[in-house]
Amino acid sequence: MNNETSTPISLRVAMKRIGNKLQALEAQFKELDLTKDNLTEKFENHSKTLASQAAQDELWTAVLALKLTSMELNILYSYVLEVLIFLHTRVLRKLPTLVKSLPTLTSVLRRKAKNKHIRDVWESVLQDCGLQEGDITALCTFFIAHGNKAEHCPATARQMYIRDVTLMITDMVKNQALQDALLSAVQVIEKGKVVRACREQKSSLKELIPSVKN
């Protein structure tokens, strides 16, 4: 009789112990999964950081390795300088209340990381110009590397020296990121000249219309 009553009790105790062990194992597996996910995320972030550093190093190497004459360097520098000034001007037009607190493009780049409004405006300006953050990184790298020895070259002098600056860029700049950024800078500046020329032409036509009617 005692054996009959003790057996179910022992079985229940054993099942309870097994259940507790299963719960403990389940908790351990969940903890291992979280650890695995954290390690995976850290590894991915580390890989991205290394890739970004490698790309930046490659970009710097490409910028410093450019074999350009003084005039060719001045021409590229002029486009880079003009497009950076253009971007800064466009941002200030959209943020008139922040003109004094954003005196340079550097201040815009620094503050957009913490200010969503500035960041949204900056991204909007880039989109309007057909530029990406990578282009700005490449252009700023070029500007920092050569800004101390290059000089701004007026558009008229640039046209006299070379007819097709895009061909010069594709021939001499082998790094794809730098090449794309410089080509985009040329496109932004030249497109701006076309737009200004059209506006001036329309303005001139409007001034002529009254005299034609008379």
Buried (B, 14 or more C-beta within 10 A) or exposed (E): EEEEEEEEEEEEEEEEEEEEEEEEEEEEEEEEEEEEEEEEEEEEEEEEEEEEEEBBEBBBEBBEEBEBEEBBBBBBBBBBBBBBEBBBEBBBEBBEEBEEEBEEBEBBBEBBEEBEEBBEBBEEBBEEBEBBEBBBBBBBBBBEBBEEEBEEBEEEEBEEBEEEBBEBBEEBBEBEBBBBBBBBBBBBBBEBEEEEEEEEEEEEEEEEEEEEEE
